[in-house]
């Protein structure tokens, strides 16, 4: 191996190590939202649809801030952009302190929006980076490595929050809170909200230290516009130009619908489990269900790293993901919640909960496959294309609200575990069916289009 090749390989390995660490942070911050939804529903006395503003406030930041983030990175560079994104996340974490002090849902949402803004900066910088630092045909495998770090953090985050912070949720069940008088109820809910202060302060401090470490790390800088093809163009001109590329536009739509499926699979499973009475011995088991979805996603990423591109192309992986998603959604809405399964070391669980978790497997390889397919042949427009793909994360803001509204509006009840369960949560998963059909279409045809006249 020549010195040039060895240096390039070492540079790629360093970049991958740092980016893997970054994606662990992405996952830890992001997948805390799942247990926060039923937590805020109780602590702030919210309806199902109101509780899903947790995901809306967090993910809408990606849509609002992706293009500004692209301009910011243009000025400060990729490494400084990563450090700045971490600082913004830390600020959002610190905002949890006054929000918990006053138990004000609006302040919590503001803190989540700030954290989402920081993640928008990080994602805008990191995702195009990992596509271009190595061969494009193995980009899905590299993103799968990052995805494993992301979802491993997603596995840890709900367990850490419930075990270290919310281990006394059995004292705060809806029935116990409802039985209190007005004064005792306010005191109990205030005490519950205050439990979020310490962990978010500690998390903010850790993230600030990480920002400094990234600033002085040997992460190499990259130039996505080596031929200066877009240097003379305004932001509006760049956007107008990339909208002529159907593989990107269809990729943005597909990514938006995929994110909707991923967020719902991870963030709704806790509320669904609570509806079905999945409390466990300590009364907090439903808060840990997000980890089931993350486990399925980690398995999917391991398969991606193992099989792509040596045995399975990223196109084939995306096709299989779409097909599996369609099958799972149909099964979720068809199977009775009274159908129970027993898994080793776990309480008896409704089968539909396991199927929702398995959507993590169908979602795992979508992000790593869609990104390189959508950005292919964009050249100097890769940066603005990446920003538009980050904006597609708005799917994680809109679809949970739709899901929550549907769950509230469907009034059919089903008898299960000796109690009448409102089945709106289960039937509302039907909104994911068109998402997986679009993923399948993009894998079969959409990514091949290079002009709208041939689409």
PyMOL commands that set and color helices and strands:
alter all, ss='L'
color gray80, all
select helices_A, chain A and resi 3-30+33-43+48-51+53-76+78-102+105-132+136-165+169-172+174-178+182-215+235-242+246-267+269-275+285-288+290-307+314-334+351-375+379-409+424-444+446-448+452-454
alter helices_A, ss='H'
color red, helices_A
select strands_A, chain A and resi 340-341+349-350+413-416+419-422
alter strands_A, ss='S'
color yellow, strands_A
deselect
rebuild
show_as cartoon
